[in-house]
């Protein structure tokens, strides 16, 4: 795979919103607390070069769409993909899985997946095995362990806050400290 290939930024919007709301903020995120998707798109374009196509998957099973948010995505050249299905279907997960499979089938392209979800493990592993450049943008501490382990196969992990700088203000997070950089003095 060449560096100048298209990078598909595949965003699992439900997963990011749920992780941010439940695990970090403790409440449904307000608009100003959500990631700045324009920053995520910019970082995606800087990762491997070439064209970047932003694809934002949304659950539209209710029949309602957040029109202001859809307009903002379109203004950033990020394509909203509103999916609907039965109440028991994980429509966003199914859509993301199909998108990853389509990149694999076409035989070229890089993927940056924005999610913490292990449901995409088979597709991500297949992409890596086929020689695609693959990365995940997430909060490292909430990333599925099996998915994180694929970094050993060359998958890149970018932290949504620390590496991508997707937020306008620091989030209230407890960060994992690598033992080699632990300085107990800072806690005294």
Steps between C-alpha positions, in 0.01 A plus 500: 500500500638843414501800733300709251197273508163620623452481875147411607417659834224269623323653801283293736316803638287304747801336660695823546197682640419215741858467625534874545163530678499190719868437575651849503244773559230308686228672298384538142765718334403857422594622151805689631623181677496287185801448273573767241462279196683748278811438715455124467473534121811718488699250710377215280632682193838555668539136603587340165452778245281469194129570484287452812135399485310551823206262550288561812263213582178594681209296632189640329264217598278748684443687175645819646825660391693773680475743208737759645765235557443351152549847349821547700636165379422587139668840538817317611484264200420214735227277364222408744377143460165476683397135525166355611399147591302309758525594867708188566760568228824679576470697177810715548718197579365311199557801275857550623576128457370512142707811427819335628421190293448719191844661544650152526315381188608800292859412587637844583455785744596577857254497791479708816218362715358727769358257757584297810293204386634146467220412257732612219791276600463247212480770233792701643715188524416403140593848378834483682569150366433625147757780540270798556607777735252497786465719806252554778414836651353458849559565868784250556378391843158399363620328182402133475801296616497260205483793259783679682711183475498539121756777544744208504398434138560862402168663587547858610319630811432872532347641817200721422608763750878472534601424138213646298418798728132460416369700797503869578546443874666220700272213596473369857695179439717272704787427268707184486863575584771287337720368780817631336368858519344477848631773727363456853617851593214650299254329734656626826 
